[in-house]
Amino acid sequence: MKACVFTLGCKQNEAESASLMRGLEARGYEVTGELGYADLYLLNTCAVTAEAERKSRQAVARMRKFNPAARVVVFGCASQNRPSAFLEKEGVAFVAGAMHKDRVLAFLDGEGQGASGDFGAETAFCELPAPKRTKTRMNLRVQDGCNRFCSYCLIPYLRGRSRSRSVASVLEEARGCLAREIVLTGIDLSSYRDGECGLGDLLLAMKDLPARIRLGSLEVSAITDGFLEKMRAAGNVAPHFHLSLQSGSTRVLRAMNRHYTREEYLAACEKIYRAFPDAAITTDIIVGFPNEEEEDFLQSLSIVEEAGFAHVHAFPFSMRKGTAAAKLEDLPISLKKERMGRMLEAADRAEEKYISRFLGRELTALFEEDGGYTENYIRVHCESAIEGGMYEVRLTKLIKNGACAEIVKEL
């Protein structure tokens, strides 16, 4: 029997899908993450934008084209938000939500009944099987849920309140994964807490692992001198900070219910650079939030250079029904498109400027199918590097979205 686990959305979804793939293998299935013929399809959906939710709904039809007789099991944020949109589709045998993903395996074991899963809230971290290795790096779930309620975001309503995995459970999975790089993932990683142990303490607990540790997305509130000291003391944490911004305008940040100002964000960047002078700070920026005026947008443009971003993931605002921002008047699509063009140009200039600092220098890169990534997340290309290999490389020239490099030695 062949099973396909198809994933849309974030690294958290990727990690959950990898765990379910391992669970399917334990039940005798041949498992793949690539769409193709299968006897069973598991669809892990996304609802971060309206477009992501639309793609999630369309994926069911894509699956059934390969095998109309196959069973389809749907779960994740899009099905949590609108279960009826999936329950009504032909071939769907079971629909679960963004929580209780262990119920998916229970259903396949014959323990779940009916057409829909448990949509109730989770009060504790949901443990899943250790993930199947699908990439060179491994995403390791340490936290789920969110208490922040940004005005544009549905995820706290779909994922529930913040809950964290125990340090002991994190270490057990990390020690058994044999990956050369582990990416700690969570819906709100900054809120990680196991008793008195915060995220910095978790990093110290992982300091003796034979792997490079990389952090997922962080909030400004996480960047304290104490946290950075613990990160430095751990010694094996990559100097890469995906520090969520969303807007360079304090006025817009307030409307977004983001709990920091432009000045506080820049101060956090300064702390990072003092502790890690070569650090890569990457970020997300929403373009065209409903109350964004031209002056607000110009502040977002200027902060790209001021913060010294290594990479910017920019995307236009997507209205999500059920959020506070949905009550506001959306900006014209043409205006959002025009601003996106300007933002992407600024992002490209910033990335090129950051990478240029390292030309001629030697960095450590772990190679995946699409190239290598240095400790500060510069994408590099070396003709003789093999997937899964880690090398000391020297950056030689800029290319689009990265750099060419030559191997100095294998590590």
N, C-alpha and C positions, 0 to 999 in steps of 0.2 A: 504493500500500500504506500502511495506517495502523498506527501502533504506539502503544501506551499504556505509559508507564512509571509504575507505581503504587508509592508510597513510604510505608513505615511507619517510625516511629522518629525518630532524632535529626537534627540539622543536618548531621552528617557524611553520613548516608544521603541527605539532600536534595542535598548537593553532588555526591555520586557519581552519583545519578540524573540530575542536570542534565548531567553530563559524558557519560553514556551516551545521553541524548537528543540531544546534539550529534553523537555518533558515529552514531546512527541517521539523523539528517538528512543526514549526509555520504554515507550509503548509499542515499539516495533516499526515505526514509520520511517521511510526514507524521506528526508526533509530538505527543502530548498527555500531560499528567500527570493528566487527569481520567478516571475510569472511564467507559467507554462502548464502543460498537462499535469493534473493531479487528481487524486480521489477525494481529497479534503483540502479546503482553503480556509486559512485563518486570516482575517483582515483587521489590522490594527489601525484605527482611524485617527484623524486629526481634525480639530475645529478651531485652530488658532486664528484662521481667517475664513471668510466666506468661500474663497476659492479652494482652500484645503478641504472644507466640508463637501463642496461639490465634487472634488476629485475622489473623496472617500465614497460617496454614493455611486459614482461611475465605476469604481473599481469592481463592484459586484458583477456588473455586466461583462467587464473585461475578463473576469475569472471564468464566468459561465460559457464564454466563447470557446475556451479551451476544453471544457468538459461540462456539458449541460446537466449531466447526471450527478455531478459532485455535490457534496454537502458544503455549505458556506457558513462559517462561524464569524460573527462580527463583534468587535469590542472596541473600546477606546473612547476618545473625547467626542467625536462626531455622533456616535451611537448613544452616548450618554445624553447629549444635547437633544437629539431627535430620534429616539428609538423607532418611532413609527415609520420613518423614512427607509429603514432597513427591514423591519418586520414584514412590510408589504411586498418586498421583493421576492420573486420566485427563486427557489433554491436555498434561501437562507434558513438554516435549521435552528440557529440559536443566536440571540443578541444579548450581549452583556455591555456594561458601561466602562467608565474610566477607572473604576475601583473594583476590588474583588476579582482581579484577573486570574486568580487561582481557580475560580469557578469555571473557567473555560476548560481546564483539564478535567475537572470534576464532571462536567457535562459529557466529555468524551468518554469518561469511565462509566457512564450510565447513571451517575449520581444526581445529575441535574435534570429537571423535568420542564416541559413546556417550551415555549418559543422564545422566552426572554430570561435573562439572568437576573442576578441580584443587583438592584440599583441603589441599595441602601448605602449610607455613609460608612467609611472605614474609620475606626478609632485607633488603629495601630498599623504599623508598616506591614504591608502584604509581602510575605516571603514567597519567593518563587524558586524553581530549580536553578542551579548554577548555570549561567548562560553558555550556549554553544558558541565556540569561537568562529566568527564569521569574517573577521578582519584582523589585521596585525595588532591594532590597538583593541583594547576591551573597554566597553562602557560598563561601569559598575554602579548600580543603583544604591544610593545611601539615604535618599530623602524623597518624599512625595508630598503633594498638596501645597497650598499657598494661602497665607492669611493677609496678603497685601491689598487685594481688591483694587488694582489699578483700574481707572474708569473705562478703559478701552478693552479690557481683557475678560474673557469668559472662563478662563481656566480654573480660578478658585471655586466657581460654581459647579464645575464638572469634576475636578480632582479632589475636592474637599479640603479640609484643614490640614495644616502642616503636620507631618509625622516623620520620624527618623528611624533608621535602622540601628541596631546596637553595634557598638564598636567590635564586639566579639564576632558577630555575624559578618560584618564587613571584612575583617581580617581573615576569617575562614575562607570566604570566597576568593579574596585577593591572593591568598597563598596557594590556592589550587588552580589558578587560571593560567599560569605559565606565560603570561603576556609580557612583552618588553615595555609596554606602556599601558597604564590604567587611567582611564578618564572617569573621574568621580562625577556622577550625574544626579540631578534632582530637579524638581520643578522650582524650588526655591532653595538652592544649595546653601545659601548664606544662613538659613535658619536651622541648619543641622544642629541637633542637640540630643545627646544620650546622657541623661542625668546632668552632671556638672561638666560633661565633655562637649565642647563646641567643635567647630570645624578645624580650628588650629590644633586642638588636642588630637583630633582624628589623624591629622597629617603626621604628628609626632609619633603616634602609635604605628604608623605605616612606614617609618623611616628606614627600617631594616629590610624591607622588601626588595628583591632584586629586579625592580622595575622602576621606570620613570613614571611619576604621578603627574597627571594634568588635571586642572580644575575646570569644571563646567562654568556656566554663567554665574557671576557674583553681583551682589547689590553693593551700593556705595557704603552702606552701614557696616559691611564686613571688613572694610579696609581700615584697620586700626594698627597702631604701632605694635601692639601685642600680637595680633594675628600675623603680621609680616615677620616679626621676630621668630615665631614658631615655624613659619614656613621656611625661613632661612635655616633654622636649626635642624629641620627635618633633612635637608640636604638633597633630597631626590625629587623635589617638586619643580616642575618646569616653570620658568619665569614668564608665564603667559596668563594674562588676566582678561577674561571676557567680562568687562565691566559695563553692565547695562545702562544706557543713557536715555534713549527715546526722544529727547529734545534738548537743544542747547539753550532754550528760553525758560527762565524761572517761572514766568507767567503760564506758559503751556505746561510745564512740569506740575504746577499746582493744579491745573485743570485735569491733568492725567492722574492725580492722586499719587504722584511720586514724591516720596518724603525726603527730598533734598533740593538744594538750589544749584544753579550753574556753578557758583563759587565753591560750594561744598564738593561738587563732582571734581572740579579741577584740583582742589586741595587733595582729594584722594589720589588723583593721578600723580601729584607731586610726591606724596608719601611712597607710592610704589616705585617711582624712579629713584628716590633716595635709597631705598632698600635694594632695588634691583635695577641698576643703571641701564642695562640692555633689555629690560622687560618689553614685551609686546603687550600693548593694551588694545584690545579689539572691542567692538561695541555694536549695538543695534540702534538705529535711528528711525523713528516713524516720521514720514513726510506727509504734510497735509492734514494734521489733526484738526478737528472742526473749528477751533477758535484760533488757528495759527495765522497770524498776519505776516506780511512781508518782513517786518522787522524781527519777528520771532524766528522766521526761517533763516534770515541772515545770521542770527545768533547760532543756529544749528550749523550753518556753513562754517562760521569762523571757529567754532569749538573743535572742529575736525583737525584744524592745524594746531590750535593752542594745546590740545591734549596730546598731540603727537601720535594719533592712532596708527596702528600697523595695518588695520583692516576695519572697514565699516560695512556692516550688513544693513543696507537701507531698503525700506519698503514703504509703499503708500498706505495710508490709513485705511483700514477695512472696518466698516460699521458692523458691529455685532449686536443683534437684538438681545435685550436682557441686561446690557451693561449701562452704566450711567451715561457714557458718551453717546449712546444711541438716542438720547433725548435732544442732542445738539444738532444743528444744521450742518450737513456734510458739505465740504468744499467741492467745487466743480472738478470733474475728472480731468479736464484739460489743464487746470491749474496744478493739480497734484502731479500730472505727467511732466509738466514743465519744470516743476521744482525737483522732481526725481532726477531729471537729466542733469541739473546743476549739482545736486548732491553726489551723484555717481562720479561726476568729473572731479569734484573735490576729494572724494574717497580714493580715486585712482591716484591722484597726485600725492596724497598722504602716504599711501601704501608704497609707492615708488620711492618717496623720500626716506621712509623707514628702512626699506630693504637696502637702499644705496649705502647706508651707514655700515653695512656688514660686508660689502664687496672687498675681497682680498683677505677676509678673516676666516678663521676655522671655527666651525660649529658642529654639533652632534646631530645627525639626522637619522630618523627611523623611516624606512621605506615601506610604502604600501603600494597597492596596485596602480594608483594614479600619481606616484612620485613620493619623494621624501618630505618629512616635516621636521624642522629643527626644533630645539628645545623652546625657542621663542616663536615658533609656529610660522616660520618662513617656508614656503613650499619650494623645494629644490628638485632639479632634474639632473641625474647622472646616468650616462648611457650604460655603464657597467654595473650599476647597483641592482641587487636582486630584492624582490619583495620579501619582507620580513627581516632584512638585514639592517644592522645599525652601524653607521660609519662616522668617522670624523671627516668632514668635507670642507673644502675651501670654496667660497662663493666667487664666481668668476665674472658673470655679467647678468644684467637685468633681462628678464623676459616678461611677457604678460602674466600678471598674477604670481610672480615668483622670481626665481633666479636659476641660472645654470651653475653647476658646481662640479668640482673634481674631487675624487676620493683621495684622502690623505692616508687613511688606514681603516681597517675593519675593526670594530669593537666587539 
